[in-house]
Amino acid sequence: MKLKIAALVLCAFPTAANAFFLDGNMLYQSCQGADNGVDVYNYAMGVSDTSKALGFGDAICVPPNATSGQLADVICRTLSGLPEIRHREAASIALVTLADSFPCQSE
């Protein structure tokens, strides 16, 4: 839940300089097979791993047998189904999508 709130706050306040490297449009192009230097599979794994490294391990619980293809598929599905968010930061979109798709079990 903390992760979703943090990601939504980041998305809600765009900066004039767009201080991020990748937006949802660029990631979506990769989903469509574009050779734009972006690899949605590796990006998805990086977002998942980074969320754990930064202490958000209780927000995204990817099953041990999940593949990078599955992670990429859920992100691509979100980008395909919600074109109105593609201008947002790719990392925030990916974080929220993975948290919704692979929630941790409550104890």
Secondary structure as UniProt FT lines:
FT   HELIX           2..12
FT   TURN            16..17
FT   HELIX           24..31
FT   TURN            32..33
FT   HELIX           40..53
FT   TURN            54..55
FT   TURN            57..59
FT   TURN            64..65
FT   HELIX           68..81
FT   HELIX           83..85
FT   TURN            86..87
FT   HELIX           90..101
//
